[in-house]
Amino acid sequence: MGEDDEPQIDEELTLMKKEQLDLQDDVTWTPGLKMSNDKRMCDKDADSSGQTQQSLSELRLHRLGIQGHVSRGFEAVGEAFAENFIRRGELGGACCIFHHSEKVVDLWGGIRNKQSGEPWEKDTMVVVHSATKGLAAMTLAIAHSRGWLDYEERVCTYWPEFSQNGKERITVRQLLAHQAGLFAINEPVDRSIVADLDRLAVVLARQKPAWEPGTRQAYHALSLGFYENELLRRVDPEHRSLGQFFQDEIASRLREDVYIRLREAIPNWRLATLAPPRFIEILSGFGLRFMLVAMYPRSNIYRALSVNPGTRIYEDKERIYARNLEVASGGGVGTARGIAHAYSVFATSGRELGLRKETLDLLAAPATPPARGFYDECMKVDGVKFSLGFMKPGPVWKFGSSASFGSPGAGGSLGFADPAAGVGYAYVTSRMGTRLTGDPRELALRDALYSVIAASSESRGKQAH
């Protein structure tokens, strides 16, 4: 299908949306009630005549076919979500926010599959690319809380074979902060090796760092998750893979649909496909310089992203996403609700997952730079900060408070915890964006959220005086 077909597809999608809205016109929206069709209805307020009227926010959500729930006081986030479809080219997606452990926003809408026009539903899941890194880091945080893992210890203490080829002094902290010089894998790695964790571990153990570990930062786009997986297998008394551990200890405990190892039983109809951007959009979003570097086979970013095994390793032509394959740096699949719920636990007490305060304090602490600072040798930008497997706010990527930690994903997805504000947040989409430092759709939602929090804090301050 070529670019000439795009206008026709967009017209068809517009017609499909209109037909869906026409069917919804006779639906009555009532305060906070959940109807049998699983739609959560918006609140109504009585006017001076005693009749009920919907707010502009509620009407927009209704008219656009957006479903879900927005708590009182957080209507601005609902408005921003609607505006994403009206002004910012959203195709389909979801946003969920927990505030002090309460789910205050849970919205979804649009199209999950551009070619078929199938709608995004309550339990639709989508791949979140590098937002998976935050989910993977959660498993190691739990291992730390259980006393299995020390962030300051050398990796080879837990994984003796790792000490080959100059890696004997690399600490867990350095590895998780992209400071180990292991951003690329030199040996051939295909899906069969990724699926065989024992074989993969042998390849990883043989890899030689690109430079002295701890001196520079380089984004371990895919390799980080593979190293994390083997590290967790070594410290877990049951020797579970990272994907299995995440399922057992996080997703299942929270009863949420998030997977680092997608189960065989998950049907295709629950999965959203990703609509890729046009070349001109990629060029405009990423910039010519970055594109040229990313396409050069000897560049750091090409070697980190495009080969051994390459970022598309999770794809499956018949089943959308591969089943029973673990790509802990880029193959996670889930709902915004599930991701936000997990981050909410990390943003608050951590009690549901057995997290210790000591662990949570370390995650909230500032990132520790390598000897040459936070200039990233893969992304060729200064100021990107990583700590303990998560991204931290910095001059390039600003999100939440200084205590926040999370991970963005290529295309626009983002999940993070903000302990200072008590926020667990996630946004996912079926249309790939092209911004390296914050997708406009996600940024609009986040800005709306923090404007609400700021206004609430100001109001409480005035009342206190």
Secondary structure by P-SEA (a helix, b strand, c coil): ccccaaaaaaaaaaaaaaaaaaaaccccccccccccccbbbbbbbbccccbbbbcaaaaaaaaacccccccccaaaaaaaaaaaaccccccccbbbbbccccccbbbbbccccccccccccccbbbbbcccaaaaaaaaaaaaaaacccccccccccccccccccccccccaaaaaacccccccccccccaaaaacaaaaaaaaaaccccccccccccccccaaaaaaaaaaaaaccccccaaaaaaaccccccccccccccccccccccbbbbbcccaaaaaaaccaaaaaaaaccccccccccccccccccccccccccccccccccccccccaaaaaaaaaaaacccccccccaaaaaaaacccccccccccccccccccccccccccccccccccccccccccccccbbbbbbbccccccbbbbbccccccccccaaaaaaaaaaaaaaaaaaaaaaaaac
